Amino acid sequence: LIMSKYIVLITILYVTDCLQFFKSGALLSICFYGIILLGTLSLGRELFIKKKLSKLTFALILYCFLFPLYGSYKSSIIFEQPIFMGIVSLRYLWVILFGFFLYSIKYDYRLLLLQINNINICIAIVSIIAFFFFGINHVTIEPYLFSTDSVEITSTEDSIKGAKLFTGSAMMLISYIYYLLKFMDNPNDKKIFIPFIILMVYLIFVNKGRQPLALVGIIYFIYYIRMKRLTIKRFVLGLSPIVIIIAIILYDSSFLERFFSIFEGVRTSDNSTLARLNSIESVIPYIIDNPVLGFGNLSYKFREFGFHAFFGYQFYLADIGIFGTIARGGIVLLTIYFGLYYYAYKRTKAMDNIEYRKYMRYMIVSFLVMLIFLSSDTLFSTNCIRFAFVFYPLFSTSNNINIFFKKA
């Protein structure tokens, strides 16, 4: 049990990019392939020894194994990429199976969320101090990180939002939603209020992420309206954070002018907005040609940076949300996505713990909002492990999933 706690802790540090400061590719590779190995062995034990298969497990198998095989074949037909290279380029999907490892050792869900939240709060505090008191940002920190990305674009200062610091933010979404719900249930609890404020200061003034900021506002609105009886006044109050967020995002008076200049064929200063619009436009013809099963995936090693050789330097499928999902795997992959979320939602009904059941359901809403409305695919790349961490008790093939919520 002690060893498993260390494994989980190291995995969280890996996912949050904290281990990049060691500048060791070997260390990162050990963590990555270790996660895959533990997850795959745990799934194999579940299927071939215990001989259990739930609908959620079946959907994961479709996504983690059958889709990479198909996607590799499809990309070999359309782009002439070697099939083996295509399979290897989709290896990150297997990290989602880490949830089976946690399930197999009956890991304490309360402890897991405590570990994730504590690490996120520490990262937020350190980032706030580093950013405001020492002038450290995403540009100055770049030389101290080991990055596995073949194409680096984060070292360019954002001309709209200015300098920012987002290293270690990969798991923040979990804590944003967790503390938001807890804060709304009990805003006077200092144990909740202080971490919530720290996370919000980090999000708004240091990380400056527009997507998570918008997501927090949307979840607040949905949760607030469900808590109260719907009236015009409460509707306006619930909507007010979204309006404030829009105002924060648009604090630059010339933002709208530069944004709409995109549609006039003029290059905007907001690189992320332009890149997303261009990326969507570039994949539409492929979606039209391959609407049912998509065009697969390309490795960074193929023809010098894979997708970038065909669609441009700033092209990332994960950044165009539902368009990228359909482009990769068509309507079939999108159906698998919705199947995963649907069966995860159904599995929450078996949970006795009301607090965590509510949290999981709103995380499902968050993932769907990110995918459909906020141009971010939360099941793409190593983001998959967020699904594993949040929903791993639901991987259980029996009805008794409450064994993962050990009493404090």
C-alpha positions, 0 to 999 in steps of 0.5 A: 500500500505504501509503495502504491502511494509513492507510485501514484504520487510520482505519476501525478508529478509526472503528469503535472510536468514537475519532473521536467525540471530534472531534464531527464528524458530517461526519467520521463520515459520510465514514468510514461511507459511505467504508467502504460505497463501498470495499466495494461497489466491490470486490464489484462488481469481483469479480462483474462484472470477475473474474466469480467467485462463492463460496458465502460471497460468495453468502450475503453478497449475500443478507444485504447486498442481498436482505434489506434489499429484502425487510425494507423491503417487509415493514416497509412492510406491517406498520408502514406505513414507506416502503420507501425509508426501510426500505432506508436504515435497513439501509444499515449491512449494507453495511459488511460488504463492506469485507472485499472491499476488504481482499481486493482489495488483498491486505491483510496479515492479520498487520498487520491484527490487529496494528493492531486489537490495538495500538489496543485495548490503548491504549484499555484502558490509557487507560481504566484510567488515566482511570477509576481515577485521574481518575474519568472514566466513561461519564457524565462522558465523554458531553458530549465525544462526538458520537453518531449515536444518536437515543436516548441511554440510556448516560448513565444510571449502571448501578445494578448494576455502578456507573460504568463506561467502555466508550467505544472497546470495539466491537472489543475482542472480537477482542483478547479472544479473540486473546490468550486463545488465545495466552495458553493456548498459551504463558502464560509469554510476556511479550509475550502475558501483559502485554496479556492481563492489561491486557485482562482488567483493563479488561474486569472492572473498567472496561468491566464488560461481562457478555456479553464476560466470560461469552464469555471464560469459555465460550471458555476452557472449550471450548478448555481441554477440547479441549487436554486429555483430558477428566477430572472434574478437568479439567472442573472446572478448565475450568469454574472461570473461568465460576463466578468470572465468575458470582461477579463478576457477582453481587457485589451481594448483592441482585442475584438478588432484584431479578432474580427480581422481574421475574417477579413484575411488580416493576421491577428495578434492573437496567435492561439485564436488564429491557429485554431481557426486555421486548423479547423478550416484545414481539416474540414475537407478531410472531415467531409471526405472521411466523415464516418471513420476519420483520417487517423493520426500522424506521428511527429516523427513522420515527414518532420513533425507529422501533422505540421508538415501537412497542416501548418506549424501551429496545428494541434488536433487537441486544440480544435476540440470536437473538430479534431475528434471527428477528424481523427476518428469520425463519427465512430470515435465521437460515439465512443467518446459519448459512450464513455461519458454516458456509461461513466455517468450511469455508473455514478448512480451506484455510488453511495457517497453523494459528494463524490458522485456529484463531483464526478458528474460535474467533471463529466459535464466539464469534459463535454463542455471542453470538447464541444464548446471550448476547443479542447479534447480532454481525452486526447494525448496524455490528458487521458490520465485525467479521465483515469484519475477522476473516474477510476472507481467506475472502472469496476466491473461489479456493482460495489464501487463504494470500496474505493471511498475509505472512511477518513 
